[in-house]
């Protein structure tokens, strides 16, 4: 198969065109033969070859569920998000009085404070089991000269109580980041609350300050992406479809790599070619017949794809994920049952495939 092919490894040789087959797919096939965890990797890549495309679509539809506790893809996203954007101590907390307002900087007191001031930052909307285990009875710290002190606590007392006042039975909230802003809005100090919710800013210069709970305290947990929504349905289909056919491409390209004459590769390395030059000038040209088979097969499969789109895309998103075969199905078998339009679409699909088939037949004749 390779006897009529001339190969050059000279560094100045012009780049080789790869007949439309993506270079990353070829590199992917080569790497499957070299990675240490090749067995596990190949199991994942080749798994779709053992099941139908419809079953694959159902599998990915489950994996794409937006709730991280249900969908594997968003569960992985939640793990990654937790590393770079940790969940706040109190993501669901709300201010207990109108004197504490929400903003992009967190929850800040409306009234400016001066040195010797006391800031009472009461929060509500916190479930008892959401409170940190180290919480103890909240206290109102006494004013200190040259300092601004305060308390962050769960402002809720069973059976009734007064909002904005620390009362017996109300717990402080430890581990909360409290920030101090000067009159320009710049953060000049920050502190973390103690088990009783108290905090203090020391060595505060004269002037008016705004204090409050930092925004990171209320950081929401990762809620998941809508992979099956209108904005991501097409990329979601592409990921699943690539996974389906990657195994087939790897088998065909792997067979081509296995039958490749090793003496040609060794000769290229002996002549001083680097691994990249050997790959571009030797491996890829020798694989060109195999790559042509993969390329033509992929074109035909893409044109006639139906089952994975039908199984994976929600019915509300069929318009965004529509393909020729799906349009034929809905025209002929759904709605008004217009078999004439369905037949016309089927003929149009056949006409689209004819040039690809002709190209494949021509290649077979040339190789014969």
LOFIRO-289647 format. One record per residue: residue in one letter; x, y, z negated of N, C-alpha, C, CB in turn. Coordinates in steps of 0.02 Angstrom, whole numbers, plus 50000, padded with zeros to 5 digits. Glycine has a CB too. Layout:
BEGIN
aXYZXYZXYZXYZ...
// end
This chain:
BEGIN
x500414994050000500005000050000500435006350000499535000049940x501055005649974501475011449967502035011750020501775011649899x502045007050068502605006450113502665012250161502555000050152x502115015450178502135020850228502165027750196501525020450272x502305028150131502295034550097503005036850083501885034150032x503155043050102503815045850090503785050250028504045049950152x504275049549984504275053049920504915056949913504195048149862x504855063149891505445067449880505435069849808505455073349929x506025069949776506075072249708506495078449703506355066749663x506635081649759507055087549758506685093149720507235089849829x507005096549673506665101649632506355107149673507145104549584x506625108649733506355114149772505795112049819506905117349811x505595105649817505065103249862504415106849847504965095649856x503995108049897503365111649885502895107649841503025113349952x502465110949803502005107249759501525102949799501605112149717x501315097349768500885092449801500155093749783501085085349782x499735093549833499015094049821498765087149801498635096649884x498275086949754498055080649724497365078449747498065081249649x497175080349807496545078049838495935079449795496575070549852x495965085049759495375087049720495315083649652494765085749758x495755078849636495725075449571496075079849520496045068349575x495755081549464496065085849414496725083049388495585087149357x497225087349381497875085149356497815082449285498375090849359x497385085549244497325083249175497065076149171496875087849136x496655073949220496405067049220496975062149233495865066149274x497435064049277498015059749291498465059349230498415062349352x498595065049199499005065149138498675060949084499125072349114x498015061549078497625057749030497735050249039496875059349036x497725048049102497815040949117498525038649098497685039549190x499015042849113499705041049096499795040549020500195046149125x499495045248983499575045348911499255039348877499295051648882x498725036548906498405030648876498875024748874497775028848915x499395024848916499875019348917500435020548867500155018448986x500465026548836501055028248796500895029848723501395034048826x500285031848707500145033748638500175027748592499455037148634x500355028948529500425023548481499755020248465500745026148417x499245024248461498585021548443498185019948506498195026548399x498525017048555498215015748620497595011248615498715012648668x497615006248570497055001548565496415005148543497224995748516x496465009048488495885012748464495655017948515496035016048397x496135021148546495975026348595495605023348654496615029848619x495855017748680495535014548738494845011948720495965008848765x494755009648657494095007248636493575012848641494125004548564x493755018848619493295024448622493165026548694493575030448582x493695026648735493635028948804493235023948846494325029948835x493345017448835493035012348877492355010048851493495006448883x492145012248792491515009948763490915011248809491395013348697x490865017048842490275018148885490205013148942490295025048914x490745009748961490695004849015490284998848995491395002649037x490194997848929489814992048904489084993548892490134989448841x488884999948896488195001748885487945006048943488115005648817x487295006948947487015010749002487085018248991486265008949012x487025022049045487055029349039486465031948998487055032549109x485885028649004485305030748964485445029948890484675026748985x485745024148871485915023048801486435028048777486175015848791x486905029748821487405034848804487075041548791487925035448859x486585043248833486225049548824485855049748757485735050648880x485535044148739485195043848675485695044548617484795037248668x486265041248624486785041648572487025048848562487375037148589x487175052248617487415059048611486865063848588487695061448678x486255062348604485715066648580485675066348504485035064548611x485785060448476485795059848403486405063448374485805052448381x486975062648406487585065848383487565073448387488185063248422x487155076048432487105083248442486585086648397486935084648514x486275082948351485775086048307486075092048270485505080848257x485685097448264485955103648236486105102948162485475109248248x485705099148125485825098248054486475094348043485225094548020x486975097348009487615093747999487545087247962488095098147962x487005086347924486905080047888486625074547934486445081047829x486435076347995486155071548043486605070648104485465073648065x486865076048131487255075748192488005075348178487125081748235x488335070448209489045069348197489475075248222489285062948230x489275078248278489675083748306489665089748258489405085848375x489085091648234489045097248187489315095348118488325099548181x489305088948100489615086848037490365088148040489465079448023x490665086548098491375088048107491495095548105491635085048173x491045099448137491105106648135491055109448065490585109848178x490645106348023490575108547954491225107347915490005104847920x491555101747928492195100447895492715105647914492455093347912x492765107047979493245112048003493075118947977493275112048080x492425120747977492215127247953492365128047879491465128147965x492305122647841492445122947770493175124447754492245116647737x493615122647801494335123947791494485131347803494755119547838x494205134247856494365141047875493875146247846494385141647950x493265144247832492755148847804492395145347747492255151047860x492705145247688492395141647632491705144547614492845141947570x491275140147590490615142247569490675146347505490145136147558x490275151647500490305155847441490045152347379489905162147453x490205155247321489985152347258489225152447253490295156047198x488925157847277488195158647272487905160747339488015163947217x487855156247387487625158147453486895160347456487715152547501x486485158347407485775159947409485575165447359485365153747395x486055168447325485895173247272485605179747300486525174847232x485185182947259484865189347277484945194147219484105188247294x484925200747232484965205647177484335205347134485065212747205x484425206147069483855205647023483515212347012484085202946956x483855217847029483565224547021483695228747084483845228046958x483295233947096483415238247154484055242247150482835243047162x484375242547091484995246247086485575242747120485165247447013x485485236347136485995232447170485745230947241486155225747131x486105233347291485875232747360486365228547401485795239747392x486095225147450486505221047495486785225347552486105215247522x487405223747571487725227147628488225222247658488075233747605x488555224547711489065220347742489655219047698489305223547806x489735223047644490285222147598490095218047537490545228847575x489475215647535489245211647478488635214847447489795210847426x488575214247381488035217547343488345222847299487635212347300x488195229147313488505234847279487995238747239488855239347330x488235241747184487805246047144487685252647181488125247347075x487075255147177486915261547208487265267247172486165262747209x487275266847105487535272347065488295271947059487215272346995x488665277247077489395277147069489585276646995489705283447100x490165273746982490425273046915491075277046908490545265646897x491225278946847491845282446831492225278246780491715289646805x492865279546770493225276046717492845276446651493945278846708x492875271146613492495270146551491785267546565492465276646511x491615266246630490945263946647490855256446640490775266046717x490225254346637490045247246631489575245446689489705245646561x489745240346726489345238146784488975231646767489795237146847x488315231846770487915225946758487645223446825487325227446708x487895217646847487745214946913487325208546904488395213546954x486685209446898486235203746888486015200646954485635205746848x486035194046957485845190447018485285185547001486455186747049x484865184347050484315179547041484275175247104483645183147028x483775170847107483715166347164484225160747162483785170147228x484475159247103484995154047095484685148147058485615156947056x484695142347088484425136347056484875134346998484375130447107x484595131446945485005129546887485575124846905484575126246835x485445120046952485975115346969486505118447015485685109247002x486375124647039486875128147081487365132147039486525132647130x487235132746975487685136546931488325132546918487335138246864x488895135946916489525132446899489485129146831490125137346901x489805123446824489765119646761490105123246703490075112746769x490565127846719490925131346665490555137446639491605133446690x489945138646663489565144546642489395144246568488925145246684x489455149946534489255150546464488805156746457489885151146417x488575157846396488135163646383488455170146408487985164146308x488075173846447488335180146473488375185346418487885182746530x488845190046425488945195346376488995202046412489575194146332x488815207346376488915214146402489545216846371488295218746387x490095217546408490715219846378490675227146357491295218846427x491015228946304491025236046283491435240246331491285236746211x491265246646336491635251146379492355251946353491295258046384x492825252646400493525253446383493795259746417493945247246402x494225263246381494495269446408494955268046468494875273246354x494845271546522495265270846582495125264446621495985270946562x494585260946605494415254846640493685254846661494575248646596x493535250646709492835249246728492715241846716492685251246802x492245240346673492105233446655491395231746676492205232246578x491225225346670490545223446689490435215946682490405225546759x489845213846704489645206846699489245204846761489235205546635x489365198846785488955195846838488615189846806489395193746901x487955189846806487595184446772486955182546809487445186346700x486695176746791486055174446818485495177846779485985166546815x485195182846809484715187046774484025183846777484695194146805x483955178346741483315174846738483265171346670483235169746797x482705172646636482585169546571481915166046573482595174846515x481915159446562481275155846562480795158746511481395148346548x480175159546531479665162246486479625169746486479805159946417x480025172946527479995180346531480635183546507479415182946490x480745189546529481345193246511481345199946546481985189246528x481855203946533481895210546563482445210546615482035215946509x482275212546676482755212646731483285218046719482405213946798x483905216346734484455221046728484755221346659484225227746747x484525217146613484775217146544485015210046527484235219446494x485625209546500485885203046480485535200846416486665203346469x485195195046419484815192546362485065185646343484065192346379x484865183546284485055176946260484755171546304484825176046187x485165166646322484945161246365485115162346438484205160346359x485375168246455485575169646524486325168446530485395176946544x486525164846582487215162546589487615167246634487225155446617x488255168046615488715171546658488905167146717489345173746619x489145170246770489335166646831490085167246840488955169346894x490455161946827491185162346835491405161446908491525157046792x492015163746922492305162746988492055167347042492195155847009x491675172547024491415177247074491925182747086490725180247050x492025184647148492485190047165492105196647163492795188947236x492345201147120492055207847113492545212947141491875209447039x492295217747179492735222647212492575229647188492655222247289x493085233947190493015240947170493205245347230493465242547108x492735249447253492845253847310492925261047285492255253447361x493385264747316493435271847300492925275747341494155274447314x492945282347337492445286447370492465285847446492535293647350x493035283647474493085282847547492845275947570493795283947569x492685271547523492465264747541493025259747542492135264847607x493635261847527494205257247527494215253147463494865261247535x494375246647470494425242347411495085243847376494375234847431x495045246047313495645247747276495835242347226495545254347239x495345238347204495485232847158494975227347169495485235147084x495165221347149494695215747148494835211547087494745211547213x494335208047063494405203847003493935197947009494265207946939x494095192746971493665186746969493365186246899494065180346986x492735184346898492375184046835492585178146792491625183746847x492515179046726492685173846678492075169346667492915176946610x492135164046627491555159546615490925163146590491745154246566x491015168646553490425172446530490205177746580490575175646462x490515177846639490325182546691490665189346687489605183546690x491055190546635491355197146626491965198146671491555198146553x492105204346686492695206246726492905213246705492535205946803x493505215246725493735222046710494245224246761494025222446639x494205230746778494695233946821495105238646777494345237846881x495755237446774496185241346730496525247046768496715236846698x496765251946729497145257646756496775260946814497845255346779x496155262646802495745265946853495835273446848494995264046844x496045276546903496145283746904495475287346902496555285946966x495505293746885494885297746882494565298146951495035304846854x493905298146951493545298547014492915294247013493995296347072x492545294447068491935290547074492075284147112491375294647109x491815278547088491935272047118491275268247127492425267947075x491285263847175490715259347186490965252247174490415260147257x490595248447136490795241547122490225236847140490995240647048x490405230647151489905225647169490215218847181489515227847230x489805214147199490035207247212490245206847285489475202047197x490855204247298491125203747366490705199247411491825201247363x490745200747476490335197047524490515189647527490425200047593x491145187847512491345180747516490965176447466492095180147504x490695179547413490315175747364489665173047394490155180147303x489405176447444488765174547474488845171347543488315180647480x489445169147559489565165947624489125159747631490315164047633x488735159547685488275154047697488645147847721487735156047748x488395141847706488695135747733488575135147808488415129547697x488995131347841488935130347913488275126947928489535126147940x487865130147970487205127447985487165123448049486725132947989x487725122948086487725119048148487545123148209487255113248142x487815121048266487655124248330487085120448363488285124348376x486695124148401486135121148438486405118448505485565126348450x486725112548502487025109648562486505108048615487415103348543x485895106848594485375105148642484935111148658484945099448614x485155117148639484785123148655484965125848724484925128448603x484655131248745484745133848813485455136148828484285139448825x485835138248777486495140948790487035135648795486685145748735x486935129848764487455124648762487255118048794487655123448691x486655117648823486435111148849486875108748906485705111648871x487085113348951487505111249007488195108848984487585117049057x488555112648941489195109948915489105103348878489515114948869x488545102548842488425096348806488345090548854487795096948762x487995091548909487925086348960488595084748992487425088549014x489005089749004489655088649035490095084348990490005095249050x490095085848925490505081948879490295074548879490455084848807x489645073348874489405066448874489545062948940488645066348859x489455066548995489565063549061490305061849073489305068149117x490745066249051491465064849058491645058749017491885070949035x491355058148957491505052348915491265045848949491175053048846x490705046148984490445040149017490925037649071489755041649049x491175042249112491565040149170492325040349159491395044449228x492545042749102493265042849089493545035749088493415046349022x493165030949059493395024049056493505021049125492915019849017x493025022149170493095019649238493715022549272492465021249280x493795029149265494375032349297495025029749267494335039949288x495035028549202495645026049171495815018949194495575026049095x495295014749203495415007849227495715007949297494765003849226x495415011949341495655012149411496355015149414495175016149455x496455020849381497115024049382497625019649345497085031049350x497415016449290497875011949255498095006149298497555009349192x497635003449339497824998049385498325000549436497204995249421x498235006749459498715009649506499395010549474498465016149532x499405012749411500045013549376500395006849366499925016949309x499995001649350500294995049338500604992149401499764990249311x500314993649459500574990849522501104995249554500004989849571x501275000649522501765005249550502465002349545501725012149514x502865002549599503544999849597503985003849549503854999849667x504235000549497504635003949447505315006149473504724999449386x505565002649524506225004449550506225011449580506454999349601x505655013549608505615020349636505655025549580504955021249676x505325024249524505355028849467506055029149439504865026749413x506375023349432507065023249406507545026749453507285016049394x507435025949518507865029249566507795036849560507705027049638x507195039249549507085046449541507445049049480506335048049537x507405045349424507745047549363508495047249372507525043249304x508735042149407509455041549419509705047449460509615034949455x509305049849507509495055549549509455062149512509055055849611x509265062049448509255068149408508585071449400509725072949438x508055068349422507385071349415507165071049342506875067749460x506855076449318506565076549252505915072449251506435083749228x505645071349191505025067649186504455071249223504835066549112x504435077849217503915081649251503995081149327503915088949229x504615081649351504735081049423504575074049448505465082849440x504745069049408504585062149426503825061149430504885057249376x503485064149383502755063549383502445066949445502465066649319x502665072949460502365076749515502575074049584502565084049510x503225072249591503485070549657503455063049672504195072949662x503375058949620503375051649632502715048449610503965048449594x502535049249546501955045849519501305047949555501885047149445x501205054449561500585056849592500525054849666500535064449586x501055055649707500985053449777500845046049784501615055149815x501165041949742501045034749746500335032949724501555031049704x500045037249681499365035949657498825038949702499285038649587x499025042449754498535046149795497975041749822498885049449851x498095035649847497535031449869497045029849813497795024949899x497315028549753496885027049696496495033249676497305024449637x496815038949676496485045149658495925046849707496985050849655x496025045149769495495046349819494875042249803495745044649890x494975035949782494405031749762494035034849703494645024649744x494405037049653494095040049595493715046449614494615041649541x494025050549656493735056849676493075055849713494215060849720x493075051349762492465050049801491925047149757492625045349860x492105042449714491615039249669491305044449623491935033649629x491705048949597491445054049551490965058749587492015057949520x491125060549649490675064949686489985061649696490975066749755x489995055349715489355051749726488965051249660489485044749755x489305049649606488965048949541488685055549517489455046149489x489045060949528488795067549507488175069449547489335072949515x488165067949611487595069749653486955065949632487745068349726x487035059749610486445055649595486315054949520486525048849626x486645058949478486555058349406485825059749388487025063149368x485545055649343484855056449322484755054249249484395052549367x484945048049235484745044949171485025048649110484975037849170x485645050849112485925054049053485595060849041486685054949060x485425064349096485085070849089484385069649060485045074549157x484045064649085483365063149062483355061148989483055057549105x483875057548966483885055148897484155060348848484305048948892x484635064348870484985068848825484635075648817485685070048848x484415078548871484125085248868483415085048840484115088548938x483245089448793482545089948770482095092148827482485094848710x481475090348822481005092048876480955099648887480305089348860x481035103448833480995110748839481585113748877480955113948771x482125109848885482735112348918482855109148986483335111248873x482365105649013482465102449078482605107749133481845098349097x482305113549126482415118749177483145120949178481965124849164x483475121249119484175123149115484635117549137484345125349044x484425111249125484855105549140484635101849203484845100749081x484255105049245483975101649303484505099449353483465106149337x484405093449382484825090849435484365088349491485305085049409x484655086449548484255084549606483815078449591484705083049666x484105073349561483715067249547483165068549497484175061749522x483295072949448482775074549399482205078449432483075078649341x482375082949477481855086649514481435081949556482175092049559x481755076949586481385071949625480905068049581481875067149661x481125066149522480705062249476480095066249454481115060149415x480195072549436479635076549412479155078249469479885082949380x479425079149529478985080749586478555074749604479405082949646x478835068749601478475062849625478065059449570478955057949654x478315059249509478005055049457477735058949398478495050049433x477825065449396477555069449341477125074949371478125072449298x476705077949330476295083449354475785081149405476725088849384x475815084049466475325082449517475455076149557475265088049563x476025072849545476185066849583476275068249657475655061649574x476675073249673476785075249743477335070949773476975082849747x477135065149802477635060549829477965063249892477305053849844x477635067749928477935070649987478545074849970477435074950024x478475079149919479035083249896479585078849867478815088449845x479375073749828479875069149800480265065549854479545064149755x479925063349907480275059949962480745064749998479765057150012x480535071050007480965075950040481605077149999480585082550049x481535077549933482125078549890482585072449894481905079749817x482285066349897482695060249902483085060149968482245054049897x482765062150022483115062450087483665067650085482615064050144x483535073450054484045078650047484645076050008483745084850013x484505072249955485055069349915485465064449957484775065849853x485125060449997485475055750041485915059450091484975051250078x485665064950119486055068850167486685071750134485625074550197x486625073750071487205076450035487745071150026486995079249968x487535064850018488015059450005488355057250069487665053549972x488035058150127488315055650191489025058050204487865057650248x489185064650198489875066750211490385063350166489925074250203x490205062250104490665058950058490775051650079490405059249986x490235048250099490295041350123490715041150187489605038350135x490605045850232491005046050294491745047050279490755051550340x491885051350230492585052450210492885046050183492625058050158x492495042350144492745036150115492865030850169492255033450062x492405030250217492485025350271493095027050313491855025150315x493195033450326493775035650365494415033750329493745043150378x494425034550264495025032850226495155025350229494965035150154x494625021250224494705013950229495005011950296494035010450218x494755015050350495005013450417495745015450424494585016950471x495915021150395496605023550401497085018950363496655030650374x496865016450305497295011950266497345005150300497025011250195x496795003050335496814996550368497294996750428496114994550392
// end
